[in-house]
Amino acid sequence: MPSLHPHLKRASWIAFIAGLTIFVALMIYYGVGDIAAALAVAGASGLALIAASHLIPLASEAIGWGFLFERDRRPGFRTLLWGRWIGEAVDTLLPVAQIGGNLVRIRLFMKLGLPATLVAASLVADTTLSVVTLIGFTLLGLVMLTSYVAADGVATPIFLAMLVLGILIGGFYVAQQRGLFGILARVVQNFAGPLDGALIDGANAIDKETLGIYARRKDVLLSTFWLATAWMLGTLEIWLALWLLGYPMGLVEAFVIEGLVQGIRASAFLVPAGLGIQEGGFLLVGTVLSLLADVALALALTRRVREFVFGIPGLLAWQWFEIRSQWRRSGAAVKKGE
């Protein structure tokens, strides 16, 4: 598991247990049998098709991330897609406070020969742009919902959550412009004593790389376009899942569900994989759109099935890469010793 600060790891586990409690409570209250029966309508082949559809937005995210690297230092599409897949698997299936996936991606790309500061800076910018586009996506879904359904009880808390998230990401962006990592290094140094010079230099290098990314405005705009497209393409997964569950809805309704659920999940970013929160979001939004509770929760479970179908092979691919790298280092050490 990626190394996290002990307090952060403890908070992540507490959030995980709280989310798991909500998840179990929802399943029991609305009837495990009824939800399972609604889910079974899709069948194994249907669930596999729903999972496969996730490749489309995942590819769009990989393309968007790629534009944050300078052209002469940009990894190939397959490498970017591989890194995105593994990072998502770590964030989805491990209690790593939604930052473990980025730590793993930095580690993997370092082993492929890319500088850690370059990868870290690209991920800082990628995270910032992803949240900005998510806020827009969620707010658009909120407008579409309230335009034809009375949903005051849903709209207000989601709008406030997006407002808070917007303020946080705005502050994060301003901090990046002022040298976020260098500032953090100096703060830590003031409280903990002198830091290793290489660590401070690394923090300053990340700041420099990040500012360099934002200076390439065309690439930032292209990245933003592809990241926004990825959120919208996620609508296809919802539309397909509803159709396979026997409750077909239009793309507008699917857009609303995906936009609002993603916003609700993002607002609970401390809960690993949004466990329990995501299911509650599907139930809340689905009910407003006249979905039966068991169908809304079955829809939520199609998302969990997809996360496992993608996530478990992703974790295995990560471990295989680590083992293979270790073998290569051992082999190189043996040859050197000869």
N, C-alpha and C positions, 0 to 999 in steps of 0.2 A: 504494500500500500504506500502511496506517496507520503513523504514525511511532512506532517503538519505540526504546528505549535501545539503542545499538550492541552492548553486551554481551548484552542479552536477545535481540536479533536474531541474534547469532552463535550463542548457545545454541540458539535455535529451529531454525536451519539444521542444526546438528550433530544435534539430536534428529530432525529430518526425515530426514536421510541415514541415521541408524541405523535408524529405523522403516522406511524404504524398503528397506534391506538385508534386514531381517527379512521384509518382505512378499515380496520377490523370492525369497528363500531358501525360504519356505514353498511358493510357487507351483511352483518348480522341483522341490523334493523330493517333493511329492505329485503332481506331474504336471500341467503346464499343460493338456494335452489332455484328461485325465480331468475336471479341474475345469471346463473350458470346456464339455465334453459334458454334465456335470451341470447347469450353468447354462443351457444351451441348451434344456433341457426346459421351462423356464418360458416361453421365447419372448419376443419383443419386446413383445407385448401384455400378457403376464404381468408383465414387468418394469415396464411403464408403470403397471399396476394397483397393484403393490407400492409404487411411488413415490408414486402418488396417495393411497394410504392414509396417508401421512405428514402430509397436511393436517389430519387429525383431532387428533393430539397437538400439532401446531404451533399450531392454533387454541386448544387448552386452555392452552398456555404463554402465548399472547398475552393471554388473559382473565386469567390469574393475574398477569401483569406489570401489567395495567391497574389492579388493585386497590391497587397500591403508589403510585398517584397519587391525590391528593385528588379528590373527585368534580368540583369546579368547575375542575380543571386536568387532567382525565383526557382523553387523546387518544381518538379514536373507535376502535372495534374494527378497522376496516380499516387504519388507520394503525399500530396496534400490531402487527397481523399482518404488515404490510409491513416494519416495522422488525425484527421477530423473524426474518423470512425472510432479509433482507439480512445481519443480524448473524450468523446461522447459516452463511450462504454464505461469509462472510469467514473465520470460524473454521474452516470445513471445508476450504476450498480454498486458503487462503493460509497460509504459515508465520508466523503472528503470535502464537504462544504462547498461544492461547486467550483473549487479551484484546483483540485487534484488532477483533473484532466489536462489543464494547461501545464502543470508541472511535469506531467508525463510526456506531453508533446515536446516540451523544451528538452527533456532528457533524450527522447528518441531522435530528435533532429540534430542534437549535438553529436550523437553517435554516428549520424550520417555525414558529419563534417561541417555542419552549419554553426556559426558562432552563437553561443547562448544569448548574448545581448540582442542579436538580430531577431531570433525567434521570439524572445520575451517581448520585445518592442512590438512585433507584429501581432502578438496575442493581446497585448494591452489595447492596441488600436482596434483589433477585431472585436474584443469584448465591448468596447465603447460604442462602436458602430452597430453591433448586434442589438445592444439595449436600446439605442436611439431608434433603430428601425422597428424594434418590437413595440416600443411606446406608440409610434405612429400606427402600426398595424392594429394594436389593441384599441386605440382611440377611434380608428376608422370602424372597427367592428362594433364599438359602443354606439357610434352615431347611426350605423345601419340598424342596430337593434332598436334603439329608442325612436327611430323614424316610423316604425310601424307596430311596435309593441310597447305597452305601458310597463316599464321595467325600472321604476324609480328605486326600488329596493335593491336592485342589482347595479344600476348605473352609478349611483353616488359612491359606494365604497370602492368600485373599480376605478373610477375617475380619480378619487383621492389617492389610491395606491399608485396610479400612474404618475400623478403629480409629485408624490414623494420620490418615486423612482427617478423621475426626470430631474428633480433637484439634486439627488445623489449623483446621477451620472454627469450632470452639469458641473458639479463640484469636482468630480473625478477628472473631467476633461481639463478644467482650469488648473488643477493640481499638476496634470501632465505638462501643461504649457510652462509651468514654473519650476519644473524639475522635480517631479514627485519622488523618484527613488533616491535621488541625492538628498532631498529633505528628510526622508525617512531614515536614511543612513545617519545623518547628522543628529536626528532626534534620538535614535538608539544609542549613538555614541555619547550624547549628553547624559543619558541615564545609566548606561551600562559600562561606560569607559571606552577607551580607544579601540577602534575596530581595525581589522586587518586592512592594509592599504589596498590590496587587490579587490576587497569587497566594496570599498568606497568607489574605486575606479570603475568597477562593474556597474554599480548603481548609476554613476554619471554617464556611462556608456549607453545604458538602456534609455536614459532620458534623451541623449543626443540622437539615438536611432529613432525614438518615438517622434521627436520633433521633425526629423527628416522625413518620416512617413507622412505626417500631416502637411508638410510643405509640398508634397506631390499631389496637388489637388485633383488632377484628373484621375489618378489611380484611386484616391480616396472616394471620389464620386462613383467610379466603376465598382469598387468594392461595396459601397453602400447600396448600389442598384442590385447587385447579385445577392446580398444579404437580405434585402427587403423582398426580393423575388423568392428566396428560400422560405420566408415566413408564409408568403401567399401560396406557394406550392404545397405547403403542409395542409392546405384546405382540401386538396385532392384525397388525402388519406382519410379525412373525416367523411367526405362525400362518399367515398368508396365503402368505408366501414358501415355507414348508415344503410347504404343500398344492400350490402351483403347481410346485414342484420334484419332486413325486411322492413325497414322504415325509411324509405328513400326521401331525401329532402333536396332542395335546390342548392346550387353553389353559394348563393347568398347566405342561406342558413348555415351551411358548412363553414363559410368564412367567419360568420359571427361566433360560432362555437369555438373554432380554432383560435381566433383572435383573443377572445375573452379568457379562454382557459389558459392560453400561454401567458397572458398578462397576470392572471391570478397566480399561476405557478411561479412566475418571475418575482412577484411581490413577496413570496415566501422562500426566497433564495437560500435561507439558512437550513431549510428542511431538505435533506438529501433526496434528489429526484422528485421533489414536491410530493412525496408519499402522503396520501390522505388528502392533501390540499388539492392536488390535481383532480382526484376523484370527486371531492366536494364541488370543485369548479364545474365539472361536467354535469353533476346533478343539478346545480343551481341554474346554469345557463340552459341545460336541456329542458328543465321544468318550465322555464319562461317560454321556451319554443314549443311547448306542449308535448314533449317527449315523456313517456312513462318513466318512472324512477328506475325500474329494473333495466329498461333499455338504455337510459343515460349512463348507468353504471356499467352495463355490458360494453357500451361504447368506450368508456374509460378503460375497461380491461383490455380492449383490443390494442390500446396504446401501450399498456404494460406488457402484453404479449410481444408486441413489436420491439419494445425496449430489451426484452430478454433474448429474442431471436437475433437482434443485432449485437446486443451487449456481451453475451457470453462468448461468442466467437471473437469479439473484439478484445476481451480480456485474455483469451487464450493466445491470440495473435501477438499481443503485447508481451506475454510471458515467453512465447517462442522466440521472439526477437531478442529478448534479454538473454535467454539461454544460449542462443546462437552466437550472440556477441561475446558472451563469456567463453565459449568454446574457442572462438577465433583468437581472443586475447591469450588464452592458455596455450593454444598452438603456436602463436607468435613468440610467446615467452620461451617455449621449449626449443624452438628453432634458434632463437637468439642465444640460448644457453649452450647450444651445440657449437 
